[in-house]
C-alpha cells in the first residue's frame, strides 16, 4: 500500500540516510567528477590549459592573503576540490582517511555532528592559512601560484576530534590484531606535514583544523551543539522547496472532517447521527418500539 510519501534518489543508497561520513565521501566524489567534466569542456572548446588554470581554478582555490578580498567565496570552496588533471589518488587516499576517523566520530557523537565539524575545520584552516601570511619574509609566503585546494584541514580536524573523543580506541584488522588510533593519527599527521612541503602557511592551516576538531569535541562534552543551526537552516530551506506531506495529509483530514460535519450537522434541531440511531432501532425492533420522543424526533427530521 502506498503511503504517498516520496523519497529522494539518494535515500535508496544503503546506509546513506544516517551516515554523514558516506554523504561527505559521495559529495566529494561528485564534485571531482564535475570538475573533470568542466576541464574536459574547457579543453575541448578552448584547446588549452591556460583558460582553466588562469580563470577557472582561481575561482575555486584559496588565494594568497592579498587576493582574498576579491575571492572571499573561496573560503567555502577550496576544501571541496582537488587539482585536476591529476588528484584522483589524492581524493581516494583522503576519503580513506575521512572514513577512518569520521566513522569513529560518527559512532560516538552521532551523524549530525560530522558535517558541521568538517565544515568548521575547513573554514578555520583557511583563516589560519591566510593569517599566517602576515609573517615576515619567506615565512609567510603562500606556496601555490594558483591557490590552495584540498580538504586537509577538514581531515586533520576529524582526526583530532576522533582522538579527543576516544584516545584508547583501537582499529581491529582481525580478531586478534589491532592498531591504536593514536598511532594511526600520528602517521596521518606526519604524512600531512610532509605533504605540506613544510610551508608554514600550510602547517598553520593544519594547526587550525586540528584545534577546531579538538575544540568542537570539548564543546560537545560541555553540552553545546555548535552545528545544530546548520540543520535548522537546511531544514527550513528544504521545507520551502519540498512539499510538506504531513501538512498535506493534515489538510486532507481537515477537509474530510469538514465534509463529515456537514453531513452530520443538525437538521431542524436533529442531528444525522440521532436519525441514524432511530432508524437502526426501527430496523432491529420495528416502529412500535420507538418512544414518543423518538417518534416526534423522526417526524421533525422528516419535515426538512
GIVENKA-V69051 format. One record per backbone hydrogen bond with DSSP energy under -0.5 kcal/mol. CO is the residue of the C=O (numbers start at 1). NH is the residue of the N-H. If there is no record, write none. Layout:
# GIVENKA-V69051
((CO	NH) (CO	NH))
This chain:
# GIVENKA-V69051
((8	11) (9	12) (10	13) (12	14) (13	16) (16	19) (19	23) (20	24) (21	25) (22	26) (23	27) (24	28) (25	29) (26	30) (27	31) (28	32) (29	33) (30	34) (31	35) (32	36) (33	37) (34	38) (35	39) (36	40) (37	41) (38	42) (39	43) (40	44) (41	45) (42	46) (43	47) (49	53) (50	54) (51	55) (51	56) (52	56) (52	57) (56	59) (57	60) (57	61) (61	63) (62	148) (64	67) (64	68) (65	68) (67	71) (71	74) (72	75) (73	76) (73	77) (74	78) (77	80) (78	81) (78	150) (81	150) (87	91) (88	92) (89	93) (90	94) (91	95) (92	96) (93	97) (94	98) (95	99) (96	100) (97	101) (98	102) (99	103) (100	104) (101	105) (102	106) (103	107) (104	108) (105	109) (106	110) (110	113) (111	114) (111	115) (113	117) (114	118) (115	119) (116	120) (117	121) (118	122) (119	123) (120	124) (121	125) (122	126) (123	127) (124	128) (125	129) (126	130) (127	131) (128	132) (130	133) (131	134) (132	135) (136	139) (137	140) (138	141) (148	62) (151	155) (152	156) (153	157) (154	158) (155	159) (156	160) (157	161) (158	162) (159	163) (160	164) (161	165) (162	166) (166	169) (169	181) (170	172) (171	173) (171	179) (176	178) (177	173) (177	174) (179	171) (180	183) (180	184) (181	185) (182	186) (183	187) (184	188) (185	189) (186	190) (187	191) (188	192) (189	193) (190	194) (191	195) (192	196) (193	196) (193	198) (194	197) (196	199) (199	203) (200	204) (201	205) (202	206) (203	207) (204	208) (205	209) (206	210) (207	211) (208	212) (209	213) (210	214) (211	215) (212	216) (213	217) (214	218) (215	219) (216	220) (217	221) (218	222) (219	224) (220	223) (225	228) (227	230) (227	231) (228	232) (229	233) (230	234) (231	235) (232	236) (233	237) (234	238) (235	239) (236	240) (237	241) (238	242) (243	245) (244	248) (245	249) (246	250) (247	251) (248	252) (249	253) (250	254) (251	255) (252	256) (253	257) (254	258) (255	259) (256	260) (257	261) (258	262) (259	263) (260	264) (262	265) (266	268) (267	270) (270	267) (271	275) (272	276) (273	277) (274	278) (275	279) (276	280) (277	281) (278	282) (279	283) (280	284) (281	285) (281	286) (282	286) (286	289) (287	290) (291	295) (292	296) (293	297) (294	298) (295	299) (296	300) (297	301) (298	302) (299	303) (300	303) (301	304))
